[in-house]
Structure formats: C-alpha cells, structure tokens
C-alpha cells in the first residue's frame, strides 16, 4: 500500500467526518492525524475543524507546517495516484491546489515530489 496515498485518504476521511462529528470524535481524529507526524497542529485543526488554540491544549507538536487547505485533499490524492505510477502530475492540477491555498512545499511533501519539481510545474504555461 502506498503510505502517502493512505495518509491523504485518512486525512480526507477525517475532514469529511469532522463536518458532522462531535468534539470528542474530532479530538480523536486530531490525535490520529497528529500521530502521523506529517501535519502541524494548525493543519490538523483545519482537517478536523477545531481551532488551533483548542487543539494545542490536547496535542503535542509533531509535524511541520505550511499553508494547507483541506479542500484540496481530493486533488492531492489524484496527484499522488498519478505520481505513484511514475507519471507526471498535470501542471494545471498542481496549480489549482496551490491557488486554493496549499503551499508548493506542503504539496510536495504530501504527494512525494521534490519541491523544486513543484515550482517548475507552477512556472509552466
């Protein structure tokens, strides 16, 4: 199993569930996301729809940050599926993720591409 894709799928599931979940469930999801060490507390907060200040009372910092928009998780999963096959991710899809609020470096980390490749794609016409 592709661990990066599995991570994105778990985050996407947490984001969808948190839309209707109670605080206890959101906190459980936050712990799960934080334990991956791939998301900052601020990013986890966006995924589970709880303020970073509230989460920081319950979680220890485990991951690195960067701009992140959980609405891009579906696109990130698509990019990861393409990249994991050894194919080139569509520059337009990469651009849309960045335009929607996820930084190029966060995108690179989550899909497994070198950040310089992401920035090359952003410069393509």
N, CA, C and O atoms as a MOPAC input file, in Angstrom:
PM7 MOZYME 1SCF
protein

 N      0.85000 1    -1.19900 1     0.00000 1
 C      0.00000 1     0.00000 1     0.00000 1
 C      0.88000 1     1.24200 1     0.00000 1
 O      1.91100 1     1.28700 1     0.67200 1
 N      0.47900 1     2.21100 1    -0.73100 1
 C      1.17500 1     3.49200 1    -0.82200 1
 C      0.90300 1     4.29700 1     0.45100 1
 O     -0.22500 1     4.73400 1     0.67800 1
 N      1.92500 1     4.49500 1     1.27500 1
 C      1.72100 1     5.16100 1     2.56800 1
 C      1.31600 1     6.62500 1     2.42000 1
 O      0.54000 1     7.13000 1     3.23200 1
 N      1.82300 1     7.31600 1     1.40300 1
 C      1.44000 1     8.72700 1     1.20600 1
 C     -0.02600 1     8.82400 1     0.79500 1
 O     -0.75400 1     9.69500 1     1.27200 1
 N     -0.45400 1     7.93000 1    -0.09000 1
 C     -1.85500 1     7.93000 1    -0.50600 1
 C     -2.74300 1     7.55700 1     0.68400 1
 O     -3.79900 1     8.16000 1     0.87900 1
 N     -2.32500 1     6.57300 1     1.47400 1
 C     -3.10800 1     6.17900 1     2.64600 1
 C     -3.25500 1     7.34700 1     3.62300 1
 O     -4.32600 1     7.55200 1     4.19400 1
 N     -2.18900 1     8.10100 1     3.81000 1
 C     -2.23700 1     9.27600 1     4.68300 1
 C     -3.25100 1    10.29300 1     4.16500 1
 O     -4.07200 1    10.80200 1     4.92800 1
 N     -3.19200 1    10.58300 1     2.87700 1
 C     -4.12500 1    11.54800 1     2.28500 1
 C     -5.56400 1    11.05600 1     2.39000 1
 O     -6.47600 1    11.84200 1     2.64800 1
 N     -5.76600 1     9.76000 1     2.19200 1
 C     -7.11600 1     9.20100 1     2.30800 1
 C     -7.62900 1     9.30000 1     3.74500 1
 O     -8.80100 1     9.60400 1     3.96300 1
 N     -6.75900 1     9.04400 1     4.72300 1
 C     -7.14100 1     9.16700 1     6.13600 1
 C     -7.49400 1    10.61500 1     6.46400 1
 O     -8.48100 1    10.87700 1     7.15300 1
 N     -6.69000 1    11.54900 1     5.97200 1
 C     -6.96000 1    12.96600 1     6.21500 1
 C     -8.27200 1    13.38600 1     5.56400 1
 O     -9.05300 1    14.12800 1     6.16000 1
 N     -8.51600 1    12.91900 1     4.35300 1
 C     -9.75700 1    13.24800 1     3.64300 1
 C    -10.96100 1    12.69200 1     4.39900 1
 O    -11.98000 1    13.36700 1     4.54500 1
 N    -10.83300 1    11.46100 1     4.87500 1
 C    -11.91100 1    10.85200 1     5.66200 1
 C    -12.16100 1    11.66900 1     6.92500 1
 O    -13.30900 1    11.96900 1     7.25400 1
 N    -11.09400 1    12.03000 1     7.63200 1
 C    -11.23100 1    12.82300 1     8.86000 1
 C    -11.90600 1    14.15300 1     8.57200 1
 O    -12.75400 1    14.60400 1     9.34100 1
 N    -11.53100 1    14.78000 1     7.46800 1
 C    -12.11500 1    16.07300 1     7.10500 1
 C    -13.61400 1    15.93900 1     6.84800 1
 O    -14.40400 1    16.76800 1     7.29900 1
 N    -14.00200 1    14.88500 1     6.11800 1
 C    -15.42500 1    14.68500 1     5.82400 1
 C    -16.21400 1    14.35100 1     7.08700 1
 O    -17.29100 1    14.90100 1     7.31400 1
 N    -15.67600 1    13.44700 1     7.90900 1
 C    -16.36700 1    13.04800 1     9.13400 1
 C    -16.51000 1    14.22300 1    10.09200 1
 O    -17.53600 1    14.37200 1    10.75500 1
 N    -15.47800 1    15.05200 1    10.16000 1
 C    -15.49900 1    16.16400 1    11.12100 1
 C    -16.59700 1    17.17800 1    10.81600 1
 O    -16.94600 1    17.99300 1    11.67000 1
 N    -17.13100 1    17.12800 1     9.62100 1
 C    -18.20400 1    18.05900 1     9.26200 1
 C    -19.42500 1    17.85900 1    10.16500 1
 O    -20.14400 1    18.81000 1    10.47300 1
 N    -19.64700 1    16.61700 1    10.58100 1
 C    -20.84000 1    16.32000 1    11.38200 1
 C    -20.50200 1    15.72400 1    12.75400 1
 O    -21.40200 1    15.41300 1    13.53400 1
 N    -19.21500 1    15.56700 1    13.04500 1
 C    -18.79400 1    14.89400 1    14.27200 1
 C    -18.88400 1    15.79900 1    15.49300 1
 O    -18.81200 1    17.02400 1    15.38900 1
 N    -19.04100 1    15.16900 1    16.64800 1
 C    -18.99900 1    15.91400 1    17.89900 1
 C    -17.53900 1    16.19800 1    18.26600 1
 O    -16.62000 1    15.71500 1    17.60500 1
 N    -17.33700 1    16.98200 1    19.32300 1
 C    -15.98500 1    17.40000 1    19.69400 1
 C    -15.10000 1    16.20200 1    20.04200 1
 O    -13.93300 1    16.16400 1    19.65300 1
 N    -15.63900 1    15.23800 1    20.76100 1
 C    -14.85400 1    14.05900 1    21.16000 1
 C    -14.32700 1    13.32600 1    19.92400 1
 O    -13.15700 1    12.94600 1    19.88500 1
 N    -15.15800 1    13.13000 1    18.94300 1
 C    -14.74300 1    12.44900 1    17.70900 1
 C    -13.71000 1    13.28300 1    16.95400 1
 O    -12.73700 1    12.74400 1    16.42700 1
 N    -13.92200 1    14.58700 1    16.90500 1
 C    -12.95000 1    15.46400 1    16.24500 1
 C    -11.59800 1    15.39100 1    16.93800 1
 O    -10.55600 1    15.39100 1    16.28100 1
 N    -11.61600 1    15.32900 1    18.24400 1
 C    -10.37000 1    15.23000 1    19.00600 1
 C     -9.67500 1    13.89300 1    18.73500 1
 O     -8.45200 1    13.85200 1    18.60600 1
 N    -10.43100 1    12.81500 1    18.64900 1
 C     -9.85600 1    11.50200 1    18.30700 1
 C     -9.22500 1    11.54100 1    16.91700 1
 O     -8.12900 1    11.02100 1    16.71000 1
 N     -9.92400 1    12.15700 1    15.97400 1
 C     -9.39200 1    12.29900 1    14.61300 1
 C     -8.12200 1    13.14900 1    14.62400 1
 O     -7.16200 1    12.86400 1    13.90600 1
 N     -8.13300 1    14.19100 1    15.44400 1
 C     -6.95700 1    15.06500 1    15.54200 1
 C     -5.74900 1    14.29700 1    16.07000 1
 O     -4.63800 1    14.46100 1    15.56600 1
 N     -5.96200 1    13.47000 1    17.07200 1
 C     -4.86000 1    12.65600 1    17.60300 1
 C     -4.31800 1    11.72100 1    16.52200 1
 O     -3.10600 1    11.55600 1    16.37900 1
 N     -5.22000 1    11.12000 1    15.77300 1
 C     -4.79900 1    10.22200 1    14.68700 1
 C     -3.97000 1    10.96300 1    13.64300 1
 O     -2.92500 1    10.47300 1    13.21400 1
 N     -4.42800 1    12.12700 1    13.24000 1
 C     -3.69400 1    12.91100 1    12.23900 1
 C     -2.35300 1    13.39700 1    12.79500 1
 O     -1.34200 1    13.38000 1    12.09300 1
 N     -2.35000 1    13.82400 1    14.04000 1
 C     -1.13000 1    14.32700 1    14.65600 1
 C     -0.09000 1    13.21700 1    14.80400 1
 O      1.10700 1    13.46100 1    14.65400 1
 N     -0.54400 1    12.00600 1    15.09800 1
 C      0.36900 1    10.87900 1    15.28300 1
 C      1.09500 1    10.48400 1    14.00300 1
 O      2.10700 1     9.78500 1    14.06400 1
 N      0.60300 1    10.91400 1    12.85300 1
 C      1.28800 1    10.61200 1    11.59400 1
 C      2.58200 1    11.40500 1    11.44800 1
 O      3.46100 1    11.03600 1    10.66900 1
 N      2.69200 1    12.50400 1    12.20900 1
 C      3.85000 1    13.40600 1    12.16700 1
 C      4.01200 1    14.09100 1    10.79500 1
 O      5.09900 1    14.56200 1    10.46000 1
 N      2.95500 1    14.14100 1    10.02800 1
 C      3.00400 1    14.77000 1     8.70800 1
 C      2.28700 1    16.11000 1     8.65800 1
 O      2.42600 1    16.85600 1     7.68800 1
 N      1.52200 1    16.41900 1     9.69500 1
 C      0.74800 1    17.65200 1     9.71400 1
 C      1.06900 1    18.45000 1    10.97300 1
 O      1.29400 1    17.88200 1    12.04200 1
 N      1.08600 1    19.75900 1    10.83500 1
 C      1.24000 1    20.63400 1    12.00200 1
 C     -0.09200 1    20.69400 1    12.75100 1
 O     -1.12200 1    20.25100 1    12.24300 1
 N     -0.05800 1    21.23800 1    13.94300 1
 C     -1.30500 1    21.38800 1    14.70700 1
 C     -2.28300 1    22.28300 1    13.95000 1
 O     -3.48500 1    22.01700 1    13.94000 1
 N     -1.78300 1    23.32500 1    13.32600 1
 C     -2.65800 1    24.21800 1    12.55000 1
 C     -3.30800 1    23.45800 1    11.38400 1
 O     -4.49300 1    23.64200 1    11.10600 1
 N     -2.53400 1    22.61000 1    10.70800 1
 C     -3.08100 1    21.82400 1     9.59900 1
 C     -4.09400 1    20.80200 1    10.10200 1
 O     -5.15500 1    20.62500 1     9.50300 1
 N     -3.76300 1    20.12900 1    11.20700 1
 C     -4.70000 1    19.17200 1    11.80800 1
 C     -5.99100 1    19.89400 1    12.18400 1
 O     -7.08500 1    19.37300 1    11.96400 1
 N     -5.86500 1    21.08400 1    12.74800 1
 C     -7.04500 1    21.86300 1    13.12800 1
 C     -7.94900 1    22.12600 1    11.93000 1
 O     -9.17300 1    22.05300 1    12.03900 1
 N     -7.34600 1    22.42800 1    10.79500 1
 C     -8.14800 1    22.66500 1     9.58600 1
 C     -8.84000 1    21.38100 1     9.13800 1
 O     -9.99000 1    21.41300 1     8.70000 1
 N     -8.14700 1    20.26200 1     9.24600 1
 C     -8.72800 1    18.98400 1     8.82700 1
 C     -9.92900 1    18.62500 1     9.70000 1
 O    -10.96600 1    18.20900 1     9.18300 1
 N     -9.79900 1    18.78100 1    11.01300 1
 C    -10.86600 1    18.33900 1    11.92100 1
 C    -11.80900 1    19.45600 1    12.35900 1
 O    -12.71900 1    19.23200 1    13.15700 1
 N    -11.58500 1    20.65700 1    11.83600 1
 C    -12.49400 1    21.78600 1    12.06500 1
 C    -12.59000 1    22.18700 1    13.54100 1
 O    -13.67400 1    22.37900 1    14.09200 1
 N    -11.41300 1    22.30300 1    14.15400 1
 C    -11.28900 1    22.78100 1    15.53400 1
 C    -10.21400 1    23.86200 1    15.51000 1
 O     -9.27500 1    23.76800 1    14.72000 1
 N    -10.32500 1    24.86800 1    16.34000 1
 C     -9.32500 1    25.93300 1    16.31700 1
 C     -7.95400 1    25.40700 1    16.76200 1
 O     -7.87500 1    24.52400 1    17.61600 1
 N     -6.88400 1    25.94900 1    16.18700 1
 C     -5.53700 1    25.54000 1    16.60800 1
 C     -5.29300 1    25.77000 1    18.10500 1
 O     -4.62400 1    24.96800 1    18.75600 1
 N     -5.83300 1    26.85800 1    18.64500 1
 C     -5.65800 1    27.14400 1    20.07500 1
 C     -6.27900 1    26.04200 1    20.92900 1
 O     -5.69900 1    25.63500 1    21.93600 1
 N     -7.43800 1    25.56700 1    20.53800 1
 C     -8.08800 1    24.47900 1    21.27300 1
 C     -7.27800 1    23.19400 1    21.15800 1
 O     -7.03800 1    22.51500 1    22.15600 1
 N     -6.85700 1    22.86300 1    19.94300 1
 C     -6.09300 1    21.62900 1    19.75500 1
 C     -4.76900 1    21.64400 1    20.49300 1
 O     -4.32600 1    20.61500 1    21.00300 1
 N     -4.14000 1    22.79800 1    20.55300 1
 C     -2.83500 1    22.86900 1    21.21100 1
 C     -2.92300 1    22.52200 1    22.70100 1
 O     -1.90800 1    22.22100 1    23.32900 1
 N     -4.12300 1    22.56500 1    23.26100 1
 C     -4.31800 1    22.15000 1    24.65300 1
 C     -4.29900 1    20.63000 1    24.79700 1
 O     -4.06700 1    20.10800 1    25.88700 1
 N     -4.54500 1    19.92300 1    23.69100 1
 C     -4.66700 1    18.46500 1    23.73100 1
 C     -3.55000 1    17.71800 1    23.00200 1
 O     -3.32700 1    16.53400 1    23.25600 1
 N     -2.84800 1    18.40300 1    22.09900 1
 C     -1.85100 1    17.74400 1    21.26700 1
 C     -0.46600 1    18.34200 1    21.45400 1
 O     -0.32000 1    19.53400 1    21.72300 1
 N      0.54200 1    17.50200 1    21.31000 1
 C      1.91900 1    17.97700 1    21.24300 1
 C      2.28000 1    18.15900 1    19.78100 1
 O      1.81900 1    17.40700 1    18.92300 1
 N      3.10000 1    19.15400 1    19.49900 1
 C      3.52800 1    19.40400 1    18.12200 1
 C      4.35600 1    18.22000 1    17.63900 1
 O      5.31800 1    17.81200 1    18.29000 1
 N      3.97000 1    17.67800 1    16.49200 1
 C      4.70200 1    16.53300 1    15.95400 1
 C      5.10700 1    16.71100 1    14.50100 1
 O      6.04900 1    16.05900 1    14.05000 1
 N      4.43100 1    17.56900 1    13.75900 1
 C      4.71500 1    17.70400 1    12.33900 1
 C      5.09600 1    19.11100 1    11.95900 1
 O      4.94900 1    20.04700 1    12.74400 1
 N      5.59100 1    19.24900 1    10.73200 1
 C      5.95700 1    20.55900 1    10.19500 1
 C      4.76300 1    21.17700 1     9.49400 1
 O      3.88400 1    20.48000 1     8.98600 1
 N      4.75200 1    22.50100 1     9.47900 1
 C      3.62500 1    23.22100 1     8.92000 1
 C      3.83400 1    23.68400 1     7.50200 1
 O      4.69700 1    23.18700 1     6.77900 1
 N      3.03400 1    24.63500 1     7.12900 1
 C      2.98200 1    25.20200 1     5.79000 1
 C      1.52800 1    25.46500 1     5.45600 1
 O      0.62800 1    24.88100 1     6.05900 1
 N      1.30500 1    26.33600 1     4.50300 1
 C     -0.08600 1    26.62600 1     4.11800 1
 C     -0.75800 1    25.35300 1     3.63700 1
 O     -0.17000 1    24.57200 1     2.89000 1
 N     -1.99100 1    25.15100 1     4.06800 1
 C     -2.71100 1    23.93000 1     3.72800 1
 C     -4.20400 1    24.19500 1     3.71200 1
 O     -4.75100 1    24.80000 1     4.63300 1
 N     -4.85200 1    23.73800 1     2.65800 1
 C     -6.30300 1    23.84500 1     2.54600 1
 C     -6.85900 1    22.42600 1     2.40700 1
 O     -6.61300 1    21.77800 1     1.39000 1
 N     -7.59600 1    21.92800 1     3.39400 1
 C     -8.11900 1    20.56600 1     3.31700 1
 C     -9.09100 1    20.34100 1     2.15500 1
 O     -9.35700 1    19.19900 1     1.78000 1
 N     -9.61600 1    21.41900 1     1.59100 1
 C    -10.47400 1    21.25500 1     0.41700 1
 C     -9.69100 1    20.71100 1    -0.77300 1
 O    -10.28300 1    20.25300 1    -1.75000 1
 N     -8.36200 1    20.76000 1    -0.69100 1
 C     -7.50900 1    20.24800 1    -1.76600 1
 C     -7.17000 1    18.77200 1    -1.60900 1
 O     -6.45100 1    18.22200 1    -2.44300 1
 N     -7.66400 1    18.12100 1    -0.57400 1
 C     -7.28100 1    16.73100 1    -0.33400 1
 C     -7.63800 1    15.79800 1    -1.49200 1
 O     -6.85900 1    14.89900 1    -1.81200 1
 N     -8.78800 1    15.98800 1    -2.12100 1
 C     -9.15900 1    15.13600 1    -3.26400 1
 C     -8.15900 1    15.29800 1    -4.40500 1
 O     -7.72800 1    14.31800 1    -5.01300 1
 N     -7.80000 1    16.54400 1    -4.68400 1
 C     -6.81800 1    16.80600 1    -5.74000 1
 C     -5.45000 1    16.24500 1    -5.36500 1
 O     -4.74400 1    15.71000 1    -6.21900 1
 N     -5.07100 1    16.36400 1    -4.08900 1
 C     -3.79900 1    15.81300 1    -3.63500 1
 C     -3.77800 1    14.29500 1    -3.80400 1
 O     -2.75700 1    13.72900 1    -4.19400 1
 N     -4.89200 1    13.64000 1    -3.51700 1
 C     -4.96700 1    12.18600 1    -3.71300 1
 C     -4.81700 1    11.84000 1    -5.19400 1
 O     -4.13700 1    10.87400 1    -5.53900 1
 N     -5.44100 1    12.61400 1    -6.05800 1
 C     -5.31000 1    12.37800 1    -7.51200 1
 C     -3.86400 1    12.54500 1    -7.95900 1
 O     -3.34600 1    11.73200 1    -8.72400 1
 N     -3.21900 1    13.59700 1    -7.48200 1
 C     -1.81500 1    13.82400 1    -7.84300 1
 C     -0.95700 1    12.66300 1    -7.35500 1
 O     -0.10300 1    12.17100 1    -8.09200 1
 N     -1.17500 1    12.22300 1    -6.12300 1
 C     -0.38400 1    11.11400 1    -5.58200 1
 C     -0.59200 1     9.83900 1    -6.39200 1
 O      0.36700 1     9.11000 1    -6.64800 1
 N     -1.82400 1     9.56000 1    -6.79900 1
 C     -2.08500 1     8.35600 1    -7.61100 1
 C     -1.30000 1     8.41400 1    -8.92100 1
 O     -0.73900 1     7.40900 1    -9.35800 1
 N     -1.26300 1     9.57700 1    -9.53600 1
 C     -0.54100 1     9.75200 1   -10.79400 1
 C      0.95800 1     9.59300 1   -10.57000 1
 O      1.62600 1     8.86200 1   -11.30100 1
 N      1.47700 1    10.26800 1    -9.57200 1
 C      2.91300 1    10.24800 1    -9.27300 1
 C      3.37600 1     8.84100 1    -8.89400 1
 O      4.47200 1     8.42600 1    -9.27300 1
 N      2.55400 1     8.11200 1    -8.15500 1
 C      2.95000 1     6.77000 1    -7.71000 1
 C      3.06400 1     5.78900 1    -8.87600 1
 O      3.70400 1     4.74500 1    -8.74800 1
 N      2.44900 1     6.11700 1   -10.00200 1
 C      2.57400 1     5.29400 1   -11.21900 1
 C      3.78900 1     5.69000 1   -12.04000 1
 O      4.05900 1     5.09900 1   -13.08500 1
 N      4.52400 1     6.69700 1   -11.56300 1
 C      5.68900 1     7.16700 1   -12.29900 1
 C      5.35000 1     8.14200 1   -13.40700 1
 O      6.18900 1     8.44500 1   -14.25500 1
 N      4.12600 1     8.63200 1   -13.40200 1
 C      3.68300 1     9.57300 1   -14.42500 1
 C      3.81700 1    11.00300 1   -13.90300 1
 O      3.91900 1    11.24300 1   -12.70000 1
 N      3.81400 1    11.93000 1   -14.83600 1
 C      3.93000 1    13.34300 1   -14.49600 1
 C      2.56300 1    13.90100 1   -14.10000 1
 O      1.57700 1    13.74400 1   -14.82100 1
 N      2.52700 1    14.54700 1   -12.95300 1
 C      1.28500 1    15.17100 1   -12.49800 1
 C      0.93300 1    16.34500 1   -13.41300 1
 O      1.82100 1    17.09800 1   -13.81300 1
 N     -0.32900 1    16.51000 1   -13.74500 1
 C     -0.73700 1    17.64200 1   -14.58300 1
 C     -0.44800 1    18.97600 1   -13.89300 1
 O     -0.84900 1    19.19800 1   -12.75000 1
 N      0.24400 1    19.84500 1   -14.59600 1
 C      0.60200 1    21.15400 1   -14.03900 1
 C     -0.64400 1    21.93600 1   -13.63400 1
 O     -0.62200 1    22.65700 1   -12.63700 1
 N     -1.71500 1    21.80300 1   -14.38600 1
 C     -2.95200 1    22.51600 1   -14.06300 1
 C     -3.54100 1    22.08200 1   -12.73300 1
 O     -4.07600 1    22.90100 1   -11.98700 1
 N     -3.44300 1    20.80000 1   -12.43900 1
 C     -3.95500 1    20.29000 1   -11.17200 1
 C     -3.08200 1    20.76800 1   -10.01400 1
 O     -3.58700 1    21.14400 1    -8.95600 1
 N     -1.78100 1    20.74900 1   -10.22400 1
 C     -0.84700 1    21.26300 1    -9.21100 1
 C     -1.12000 1    22.74000 1    -8.95900 1
 O     -1.17500 1    23.18100 1    -7.81100 1
 N     -1.28900 1    23.49900 1   -10.03200 1
 C     -1.57600 1    24.92900 1    -9.90500 1
 C     -2.86600 1    25.17000 1    -9.13300 1
 O     -2.93700 1    26.07900 1    -8.30600 1
 N     -3.89000 1    24.35400 1    -9.40200 1
 C     -5.17200 1    24.56100 1    -8.72500 1
 C     -5.05400 1    24.32000 1    -7.22100 1
 O     -5.68700 1    25.01800 1    -6.42900 1
 N     -4.24800 1    23.33700 1    -6.82600 1
 C     -4.04300 1    23.07900 1    -5.39800 1
 C     -3.36900 1    24.27600 1    -4.74100 1
 O     -3.77100 1    24.71000 1    -3.66100 1
 N     -2.34800 1    24.80400 1    -5.39500 1
 C     -1.63600 1    25.95700 1    -4.84800 1
 C     -2.54700 1    27.18800 1    -4.84200 1
 O     -2.55700 1    27.94900 1    -3.87400 1
 N     -3.29300 1    27.38000 1    -5.89700 1
 C     -4.21500 1    28.52700 1    -5.95400 1
 C     -5.31600 1    28.43500 1    -4.89500 1
 O     -5.85400 1    29.45200 1    -4.45600 1
 N     -5.64300 1    27.20800 1    -4.49200 1
 C     -6.67800 1    27.01300 1    -3.47000 1
 C     -6.14900 1    27.16400 1    -2.04800 1
 O     -6.91500 1    27.06800 1    -1.08800 1
 N     -4.82900 1    27.40200 1    -1.90300 1
 C     -4.31700 1    27.71800 1    -0.58000 1
 C     -3.33000 1    26.75500 1     0.04100 1
 O     -2.95600 1    26.93400 1     1.20000 1
 N     -2.89600 1    25.74300 1    -0.68300 1
 C     -1.87000 1    24.82900 1    -0.16600 1
 C     -0.53800 1    25.24000 1    -0.77700 1
 O     -0.43300 1    25.41400 1    -1.99100 1
 N      0.48200 1    25.39700 1     0.07000 1
 C      1.78200 1    25.83500 1    -0.44900 1
 C      2.42600 1    24.73400 1    -1.29300 1
 O      2.11800 1    23.55100 1    -1.14600 1
 N      3.31600 1    25.15100 1    -2.16800 1
 C      4.03500 1    24.20700 1    -3.00400 1
 C      4.85600 1    23.22600 1    -2.18400 1
 O      4.94100 1    22.04700 1    -2.52700 1
 N      5.45600 1    23.70000 1    -1.11200 1
 C      6.27300 1    22.80000 1    -0.28800 1
 C      5.40800 1    21.79400 1     0.46700 1
 O      5.80900 1    20.64100 1     0.62300 1
 N      4.23900 1    22.20200 1     0.93600 1
 C      3.33100 1    21.26700 1     1.59100 1
 C      2.81900 1    20.24700 1     0.59000 1
 O      2.76400 1    19.05300 1     0.88500 1
 N      2.44600 1    20.71200 1    -0.58700 1
 C      2.00300 1    19.82100 1    -1.65200 1
 C      3.09200 1    18.79300 1    -1.96100 1
 O      2.81200 1    17.59900 1    -2.05900 1
 N      4.31900 1    19.25600 1    -2.11200 1
 C      5.44500 1    18.36200 1    -2.43400 1
 C      5.61000 1    17.29100 1    -1.36700 1
 O      5.77100 1    16.11300 1    -1.68600 1
 N      5.57200 1    17.69200 1    -0.11200 1
 C      5.73900 1    16.74500 1     0.99500 1
 C      4.63800 1    15.69700 1     0.99200 1
 O      4.91000 1    14.50900 1     1.16600 1
 N      3.39500 1    16.12900 1     0.79600 1
 C      2.26400 1    15.21300 1     0.90700 1
 C      2.14700 1    14.24700 1    -0.27100 1
 O      1.64900 1    13.13300 1    -0.10700 1
 N      2.59700 1    14.65900 1    -1.45100 1
 C      2.46900 1    13.76300 1    -2.61000 1
 C      3.77000 1    13.06900 1    -2.97700 1
 O      3.78400 1    12.19600 1    -3.84500 1
 N      4.86900 1    13.45100 1    -2.32100 1
 C      6.12500 1    12.75600 1    -2.56000 1
 C      6.92300 1    13.23700 1    -3.74900 1
 O      7.61800 1    12.45000 1    -4.39200 1
 N      6.83400 1    14.50500 1    -4.04400 1
 C      7.64800 1    15.09800 1    -5.10700 1
 C      8.63100 1    16.07900 1    -4.49000 1
 O      8.37400 1    16.63500 1    -3.42300 1
 N      9.73200 1    16.28600 1    -5.14700 1
 C     10.68900 1    17.29000 1    -4.67300 1
 C     10.07800 1    18.66800 1    -4.90600 1
 O      9.46400 1    18.92000 1    -5.94300 1
 N     10.25900 1    19.56900 1    -3.91000 1
 C      9.61800 1    20.88700 1    -4.02800 1
 C     10.08000 1    21.65400 1    -5.26700 1
 O      9.31900 1    22.45700 1    -5.80600 1
 N     11.31400 1    21.42200 1    -5.72800 1
 C     11.76300 1    22.13000 1    -6.93100 1
 C     10.95800 1    21.69800 1    -8.15200 1
 O     10.72200 1    22.50400 1    -9.05200 1
 N     10.53600 1    20.44200 1    -8.19200 1
 C      9.70700 1    19.96500 1    -9.30500 1
 C      8.33600 1    20.64400 1    -9.27600 1
 O      7.78700 1    20.98200 1   -10.32400 1
 N      7.79600 1    20.83900 1    -8.09500 1
 C      6.51000 1    21.53300 1    -7.97600 1
 C      6.63000 1    22.95200 1    -8.50900 1
 O      5.76900 1    23.41200 1    -9.25900 1
 N      7.70000 1    23.65000 1    -8.12300 1
 C      7.86400 1    25.03600 1    -8.55900 1
 C      8.14600 1    25.12400 1   -10.05200 1
 O      7.77200 1    26.11000 1   -10.68600 1
 N      8.79300 1    24.12400 1   -10.62700 1
 C      8.95300 1    24.07900 1   -12.08400 1
 C      7.58700 1    23.96100 1   -12.75000 1
 O      7.30100 1    24.64500 1   -13.73200 1
 N      6.76000 1    23.09400 1   -12.20900 1
 C      5.42100 1    22.90100 1   -12.77300 1
 C      4.57900 1    24.16400 1   -12.67100 1
 O      3.78100 1    24.45800 1   -13.56100 1
 N      4.75700 1    24.90300 1   -11.59500 1
 C      3.99700 1    26.15400 1   -11.42800 1
 C      4.41000 1    27.21800 1   -12.43000 1
 O      3.62400 1    28.10200 1   -12.77100 1
 N      5.64800 1    27.12800 1   -12.89900 1
 C      6.12800 1    28.09900 1   -13.88800 1
 C      5.75900 1    27.72200 1   -15.32000 1
 O      5.83800 1    28.55600 1   -16.22200 1
 N      5.35600 1    26.46100 1   -15.53300 1
 C      4.99600 1    26.02000 1   -16.87600 1
 C      3.74800 1    26.72700 1   -17.34100 1
 O      2.86900 1    27.07300 1   -16.55200 1
 N      3.69100 1    26.93100 1   -18.63800 1
 C      2.49000 1    27.58200 1   -19.21800 1
 C      1.48000 1    26.57200 1   -19.68700 1
 O      0.42300 1    26.94600 1   -20.19500 1

